[in-house]
């Protein structure tokens, strides 16, 4: 069986596939650049959390040790409270940033991969229709597969039904009133 397409239909299909392919590639590149930027920000956040924050924590510990020597120094106590609050806020901010940026990175990479896959499939040529005798052989194979699928599905359904309908193996003793 041969499908006849006139020249204008074939040309319009190629134009659409070309436009969709270019759009898909553009979106893939944009998503990849976005993912790289988010990955860079995640890496920077990680470095700041592992390198910069411990230095500030050491400074807080030094102030606490100094407070042992001067327990009545109000300015020192205020500095410790302010630095402690700042460290806690920074830690919470960095954790929230990491969580949100990780989700953005995951979506960015997923969108990029999906767009690359779409672009690749749009660049492939359309399949040529098969001949009449090949279609019949293909249909016979599909019918046999469908029969097996229905048979197996019915067997699984019957098995599940028998499992659900079976009598309970646990017997309950008859007891008197609870009061």
N, C-alpha and C positions, 0 to 999 in steps of 0.2 A: 504494500500500500504506500503510495507516494503522496506526500502533501505538497501541493503547489501553492507557493506564496508569490504574490506579485512583487515586483521590484520595490515599490514604495513601502509595502509592509515590511519587507526585509530590511530596507534602509532605515526605517523608523525604529525597528527593534534594535539595530546596531547602534543608532544614535542614543537611545535610551540606556542601553547597556554600557556604552562609553561614558555617558554622563553619570550614571549610578556608580560605575567603577571609580571614576575620578573623585566623586563625592566621598565614597567609602574610603579611599586612600587618604584624602584630606582629613577626614575625621579620625582615621587611625593615627596619622602623624600628630594631630592636635592632642589626642588622648595620650599618646606616648610622651610628648613633651610635658604635658600636665603631670603625668606619672613621674617623670624624671624630676620635675620641680618639687613635687610632694615628697618624693624619696630623698631629695637633697635636704629638704626642711626636716624630715624625720631624722636623718643622719646628724644634722646640726643640733637638733634637740637632744639626741642621744649623747653627743659629745659634751654639750653643756651640762647635762644631768650627771654625767660620769666624771667630768674634769672640773667644772666650775663650782658646782654645788658642794662637793666635799671640802673645798677650800673655805667656803663660807661656813660650813659646819665646824671646821677646825677653829675658825675665828670665834664661833659661838662657844665652843668648849673652852677656849682660852679665856673668854670673858667670864664663864662660869667659875673657872679656877681662880680668877682674880676676885670674884665675888666672895669666895671662901675667906680670902685674906681681909676683905673690906665688906663685911656683911651689912653695914648701915649706909652704904653709898647708894643713894636713890637714883642718881644719874646712871650708874652702872646697871642697876636693876631695870631701869627703863630701856637702856640700850639692849640688854639681853632680851627683854620682851619684844621689842621692835624687831630685832634680828630673827628671833624665833618665829614670830608671826610671818615675817617676810619669807623665811625659808619654807614654812608650811604652805603658804600661798603659792610659792614658786613650784613646789613639788606637786601640788594638786593641779596647777595649770599645766605643767609639763606632762603629767599623766593623761589629763583630758585631751591635750593636744595630740599626744601619741595615739590615743584611741581613735580620735576623729580622723587624723591623717592616715592611719592604717586603713580605715574604711574607704576613704577617698582613693588611696593608692590601689586598693583591691578593685574598686569600680573602674578606675582609670585604666588599669591593665586589662581588665575584662572587656571593656568597651574597645580598647585598642585591638585586642586579639580578635574580637568579633568582627570588627571592621576590616581587618586584614583578611580574615577568612571569607567575608562577603566579597571583597574585591577580587580575591583569587577565584571564587566561584563564578563571578561575573565575567572574568576574562576567558573562561573556558568556552569552547565552541558548543553550540547546542547539539544534542545528539541527533544522529540521522535516524529517521523512522526505519523500523525493521521490516523485512519482507513478510508477506502473508503467512507462509508456512512457519516462520520463526515466531510469529505472534501466537499461532495456535499452540505450539509447543510451550511457549511461555505461559499461556493461559492454563494449560493442563497442569503445569508445575505449580502454579499459584492455587489452583483448585485443590490439588492434593495437599498442599501446605495448609490451606484453610480447613480442610476436613480433619487433618491431624490436630490443628489448633482447637477446633470445636470439640473433638473427642477428648483431648487432654483436659480442656477446661471443664467439660461435663464431669469427667472422672474426679477432678479436684473438688468440684462443687458437691458431688455426691459424698465424697470422703469427708468434707467439712460438715455436711448435713448429718452424716452418721455420727460424727464426733460430737456434734451439738445435741443430738437427740438421745444419745445413749443414756441409760439409767445411771443414776448416781451410785457410786460404789460405797459411799459412806451411808451408814444407817444410823438414824438418830433414835435414841431411846425415848420412850414415852415417859415423861416426868409428871409428877403431880403439880398442883398449883404452886406458884412461886411465893405465895404469902404465908 
